[in-house]
Amino acid sequence: MTADVTIVGGGPNGLLLACELRLAGVRPLLLEQLHTRSAVPRANGLVGRVVQALELRGLYEPLTGRSGHAQPLPFYQFSGLPLDLRDLPDNPLHALQVPQARIEQVLEERARELGVEIRRGHELTALHEDDDAVTLDIRAPQGAYRVRTRYLVGADGGHSTVRKQAGIAFPGTTDDSVASRAGHAVIPDALLDPATGELDLPEPGMRLRPYTHNRLPGGVLTFAMMQPGSGIHLVATFEWDQPPADDSTPMTFDELRASARRVLGADLPLSPPTTPGPHLLRRLTGTNSRQADAYRAGRVLLLGDAAHVHSAVGGPGLNLGMQDAINLGWKLAAQIHGWAPPGLLDTYHSERAPVSRRVLMQTRAQMALMRPAADITAARDLLTELLDDPRNRARIAALLAGTDIRYDMGHDTGHPLAGRWLPDLRTHITDGWEQIAERLGAARPVLVDLTGNSATAEAADAWTDRVDVIIARSADRSLPASAILVRPDGYLAWATDDTAGQSMRHHMHEALTTWFGAAA
């Protein structure tokens, strides 16, 4: 068989890319090795810009089960150091506490509604690329077969078969000195403050906060009740420079207890859950920080963990990988449809690889700052002082959210909004937001004219087969722009304060050509 795009990997990243391609008019084929969705607990939610990106696609209510809009977090942490975000005028850090299993369920349902073909139990065994396509050897329950695809996307995790078969290098570092253990456990109610959820251990005389990397002389302990009222906590530890565990044997609950005892220096009376599972019990030895040399090699592209792996501290994984998918989807669709300008697909790497490097940097920094050592304690004390300044808290919050990036738009634009994420237009315009939200929800590029006249729309007439033009109105002119060009991924390709001049038309045409091809 043949396909325009084949995606290998049916996790959140692969499923979201399939949805993005389908919205853009491409029918992808998605291959997933697992026969059914995994019930093993993994990520506990979404943190960062991806929350707003998914809301833009109309997925906030399906994921949360409630209407409304995502709200920024009042508090968070950096390497266990508290971040009070309440006084930030433009708090960038959003989060949704939704387990990965639910995220995958919602995205798979959306993908099937859109008409994506998903083949479970189908495993890629080999690939062969030529000038025109990539030939895939697939092993399936019904027997082996081949697929000929114009483009192949590997969303198949850190041990990616696609990346290895394509010969893409995966340089980085491995820290074998750290071991983490995590499991679902019951903590006695007598040790928990019912008002704050804090853990009160009178024997060693300590009080620990939930949802926090509590740094202790023996390592780090975290605990959180991910499902309020369940009575079950997710308990996790980090330990450094301990005798290595035998990773060939499964972790036991006694091993989790022993690790907590070493970290705390006292017994923590944990007991295994008695309710139906699945319940987590996992050991990880070492942490990897690696990034692919290239996100694209010819007709093969990498997505999510196939392109980058890092510590999970701070929860950046899905924020990074799912935004990769939103960045790639419309560009790959443009290539398939034939209107992509030269080099458009290469901007997937040039835009997203620097973002990944920042995630690797900050997760490595957080892990280093949690090690139990006197010098590290001094560094944490200094950082705590620096975080008293709201400007520094804002920078750390933006780093964690992934909102501190500005894409190079590749043409002459000095406007401060160009390359940035779409401002919250609901607070700036009085007419036109519903149409804008509808088109961005369909992953369409949108040119928004805020002057209330037709001059911009007429100037963009030659691109209306690819770009939707909407005339909106701003009552108080609070948005510092008279027109903006929004890419399907929510970033502004162009903005202007001009209203009708020839210079405005020239720069707008340049931006439209750069991102959406030659005029029709």
N, C-alpha and C positions, 0 to 999 in steps of 0.2 A: 504494500500500500504506500501511498504518498501523503505527506502532510506539509503544510507551510511552516509550522513551528511545533516541535515536540519538546515537552518539558519532562525531565526525569526527576521525580521527587514530588510527593503529594502532601508535604507539610504546609504550614501557613504561607511560606514564601512562594512555593510552586503554585498553590491554589490561588493566591492573590494575583500572581502574574497571569494565570489562566483567565481569571475574571477580567483583568485589565485588557488583555488581548481581545477577548470576546466583545467587550464594550467598544473596542476600536475596529470591530468588523472582521477580525481574524478568528478562524476556528482552530484552536490548538488541540493537540493530542497530549494528554497527561498520563504518564506511566508511573505507577507506584508499586514498589516491591511488596509491601505489606498487603495481605488479602483484606484486612479490615483496618479501620482507624485504630491506632494504638490507644489503649486505656491507661498506659503507664503515665503517672503524673510527671509533667515536665515544667515548662514555664508557668508562672502563677499570674501573669498579667502582662499588660502593655504599659510602657513608660516612654514618654517623649512625644516628639512631633507626630509620630505615626497615629496617635490617638486622634488628632485633628484631621489627618489625612483620611482616615477611615470614616470619620464623621462626614467629610466632604463627599464621600462615596455613598452616604446613606446607610452606613453599617453600625452606627452608634446604637440605635434602638435594638436591632437584632442581637447585638453582642451583649448588651446590658439588660434588656428586657424592660427598659423604661424610656420614655420620651425625654426631650430636652437636649441639652448641649453639654459637652465635656467641660468640667471645671478644673482650674489649676489646683495643685496640691498646696495646702498651707504649710506642710512640713515635709522634709525628706532628709536624706543623710548622704554624706560623702565619706566613705571608709569608716563608717560608724560615728562620724562627727555630725552633730545635729545641724540641719539647715532650716532656719526659720525664714519662710518665704512670704509671710503675711504682709510685710511692709514693702514688697517689691511693686513698683507701679505697673509693671507689665510682666507678671510672673509667667515664664514660658513652660513650666514643668507640669504636664498633664499625665494622668495615669488611669488605667482601667484594671480593676482586679477581676480578671476573667481567666479561668484556667485554659491552658493551651488546647485541651481536648474540646472545649466549647468553641474556641476560635476556629479550629479546624472544621468542626461540624457546621458552623455558620458559613464559612467560606466554601465548603463543599456543596452545601445546599444552594448557595448563590451561584456557584459555577455550573451546577447541573441545570438550574433555572435558566441560565444564559445559553445553555446548549453545549457546554464543554464535554468532550468525550473523555471519561476517566476510566482507565483500565487498571484495576487492582490485581496484584499477584503477578505483575509483568516486570521483569528485571532486565536491565541493560547489561549485556555481557561484552560487547565490543562495538567500536565505531570506526568508520572509515570515511574520511572527508576527501572530496574532490572539488573541482572548481565550481560545480553547480549545486551540490547538495552534500548531505551527510547520510551515509547508510548505517543503520543501526541493527545490530543483532540482538533479538529479544528472546528471552526464555519465559514461557508462560505455561499455565496449567494445561492448555490445549496442545502445547508443543511449541517448538521454536519457529520464529518467523522473522522477517526483515521489514524495516520501515525506511523509506527514502524521504528525508525531510530537508526543507530549504535551510532551516536554522534549528539548532539544538541548544537547549538551555539546561544546564546542570543545576538543579536545586536539591541535590542529593546528599547534603550534609558535609561535615568536616572530612570524612573519608571518601569523598566524592569519586565515584567511578568515572564520571565524565571528565573531571579535571585530570585524573591520572591517565586516562586513555588519550586525552588531547595533548598530553605532555606539557601541561602548564605547571611551572614551578610554584612551590608553596613555602617560601622561606619564612623564618621566624625563630622563636625561642620556645623552649620547654623548661619549666621550673619543676623539677622532680622533688623538691624539698617539702612541698605542701601536700597534704591529703585532706579531703573533705568528705564528710559523712552526713547524710540527711535521711530523715525518716518521719513518718507520721507517728505521733505518740500522744498519750494522755498524761497531762501534768495534774497532780492533785489540786483540787480547788482551794485547799487550805493554803497553798503557796502563791495563789494568784490574787491580785487586787481586783475586785469585781468592777471598780470604777475605771481603772486605767489599763488593766490587763498586765501590769508589771509583775515580774517574778520576784518574790521576797524570800531570800534564803537566809534565815537567821543564823545558821551555824557558821558560815564564813562571814556573815554580816554584810551581805550585798543585796542590792535591789537593781534588777535588770529590766530594761525597756523592751517591749515587743517590737517587731518589725525593725530591729536595729542590729547591726553588727557590733555586739558587745565585746570589746577587746579586753582580754584578761591575761594574767601571767602565763597561763598554759595554752593560749590560743584565742579563738573567737567562738562565741556561741550566739546563734540567732534562734528566735522562736516566734511563731505567729499563728494565730487561728485564722486560716485562710477562708473558712466557712463559718461565719459567726453563729454561735449557738450549737455548733456540732460537738464541742468538747474535745476536739482533736486539734493538736498543734502540729505544725511543721517545725521540727527541731533540726538544726544543722550545726556542724562544727567545722572549724578549720584548725589544723595542727601543722606545725613546722618541725622538720628534723626529728621525726619519730621513726622507729624501726619500720621498714616498709611492710605493708600488708600483702597478703597473698591474693592478688587480683584474680587468680583462677578459681577462687572459692567465693560463693555468694556472701554478701554481708549479712550478719545476724543482728537481731535487736540487742542482744547483749553487747555487741561491738559498739553500737550507738551509745548505750549506757556508759560503757567504759571510756569512750572518747569524751563524753560530757563530763565524766568524773575527772579526767585528766585536765581538761580545760578549766573547770571550776575549782579544782582542788578540794572538792567535796562531792558527796553523793547527791544526785538529782533523781528522785524516785519516779522514773518514767515507766510507763506500762504500755504494751502494744494495744492498738484499738481493737475493740470487739465487734464493731459494726462492719457491715459488708464493705469490701474495698472497691476498686484497687487502692492499696495503701503503698506509699513510697518507702523503699529501703534501698539506699544507693550509696556506694563508695566510689570516689574518684581520686585517683592518685596523679598528682601533677596538674599543672595548668599550661595550656598552649596559647601562645599569641602568634598567629601566623596570618599572612595575607598573600593571595595569589599575585604573581608577577603581572598578570594581565587578566582582566575580566572578560576579554574577548580574544579568541584566536581564530581568525577566519570566520567560519559559520558556527562556531561553538562559543557559547557565553556561559558565565558562571553567576550564580545568584545565592545570596545568603551565606550560610556556613560553608558552602562549597568554595566561596571566594575569600572568607575570613573567619577565623575562630579566635576566641578570647575568653577571659574569665567572665562568669555570669554575674559578678558583683555589680550591683546597681541596676540590673535588669535591662541591659542595652540591646540584647540579641535580636529580638523581634522588631524593635524600633529601627535597627540598622537594616536587617534583611528585608522587611516588608516595604521600607522606603526604596530599597534597591528595586523591588518589583514594580513599584509605581513609577520610578524613574525610567525603567527599561521598557515597560509595556507599550507606551505610545510611540516610542522611537522604533522599536522592532516592528510595530504595525505599520508605521510610515514606510519602512524599508520594504515590507511585503506589498504594500499598495502601490509602491513605485514613485511616491512624491517626496521621499526623504531627501533633503539637501545633502551635498557631499559632507562626509564626516559626522553626520548626526549620530549614527550608532556608536561611533568611537567616543562620543561625549558621555556615554554611560560609564566608562572607566574613568575618564578625566574628571567627572563630577563626583562619582561615588567613592573612588579609591581614597581620596583625601579624607573623606568622612570616616571611613573605616580606620584609617591611620590614627585619627583622633580618639576613636573608641579604644583601640589597642593601647594608646598612650594613657588614657585616663583609667582604664581597668587595671593596667599594670601598676600605675601609681597607687590606686586604692589597695590593691593586694600588698604592695610593699609597705604601705602605711599601717597595715594591720599586724605585721609581724611583731611578736613580743621581744623587744630589745630596747635598751635604754636610749640609744641614739634615735630610734624611731619615735619613742615617747617625746623626746625633745622636739622633733620635727612636727609632731601632732600638736604640741603645745603652741608652737609658732603659728601653725595653720589655724588653730582655734582663734588666736588673736586676730589674724587677718580676716577671718570670717565674721568678726564683729562689724566689719564695714559692709553695708548693704550692696555696694558696688561689686565687691568680691563675691558675695553670695549670689548676686545676679549672674556673674560670669560662670560660676560653677554650675548653677542651675541650667544655664544655656548650654554648657558643655554636656551635661547629663542628658538634656532633652534633645540634643542635636540641632538646636536652633541657632547656633553660633556660626553657621555656614552661609556663605554668599557665593552662588555659582557665577562663574565668568560667562557673561552672556555673549561674548565674542563679537560685539559690534560697538559702535561709538555711543555709549550712554553713560552720562554722569549722574543720572537720577539716583537718589539714595534707596529707592524701593526696588530698583532693577536687580535681579538675582536673588532677591529675598522671597520669603514665604508670603503668600497672599494676606494682607491685613484683614482684620475682622470687618468686612464691609457692612455687616448688620448695624454697626454703630456709626457708620459714616453716610449711608445713603438712605433716602426716603422712598425710592421707587426703583425697582429693578432687581432686588436681591433674589426674589423667588426664581426669576428666569436664569440668573447667574448660577444659583445653587443647582437648578435642574440640569443645566448643561455641564457643569463640573461634575455632578453626580454621574453623568454619562461619559465621563472622561474625555470631554471635548475641550479644545482650546477656546478661550473666550477673549474677545477684544471688548473692553468696557469703555464706553464714552460717558464721561461724567459731566459734560457741558450741557447735556439735554438737547443738543441739536444733532443734525445728521451729517456733519462735516467729516467726522472720523469714519463713520460707516461707509460713506461714499468713497473715501480714500482707500478703504480696504476691500472694495468690491471685488477685486480680482482674486481674493483668497477665501471667499465665503463658502466655497465647496469644502474647505478644510477647517475654517475658523468661524465660529459664531460671533456675530456682532450684536451687542446689547446696549441700548441707550438707557442710562440710569440717571438718577438725579440725587444731588447732595444738597441738602437745605443749608447747612452751615459751612460748607467747603472745608470740613475738618480733615479730609484726606488730602495730603499734599500732592495731588496729581489731578490732571484734567482727563487723562486717559491711561489705561493700563492694559497690557497684553498678558494674559494668564495662560501658562502652559497647562496641559492636562494633569501634571503632577502637582499643581498648586503653586508653582514658583513663577515670579513675574519676569517675563522675557524682555519687557520694555515698559517704561513709564515716562510720562512727560507732564510738564506744567503748562506747556504751550497749548493754545486753543485752536489755531487754524493756520498757522504760518507754513510756508513752504518747507522750512527746516523740519517742522514736525512731521510733515508728510514723508520727507526723505528718510528720517530716522525710523519712522514706523514701517515703511516699506523695507528698509534694511533689516529690521528685526523680524518681520514676517518672512522674508526670504531666507534669513539665517536659520530659522527654526521650522518653517513650514513650507519651504521650497519655493520655486519660481512661481510668479503670477500665472494664473490660468489664462 
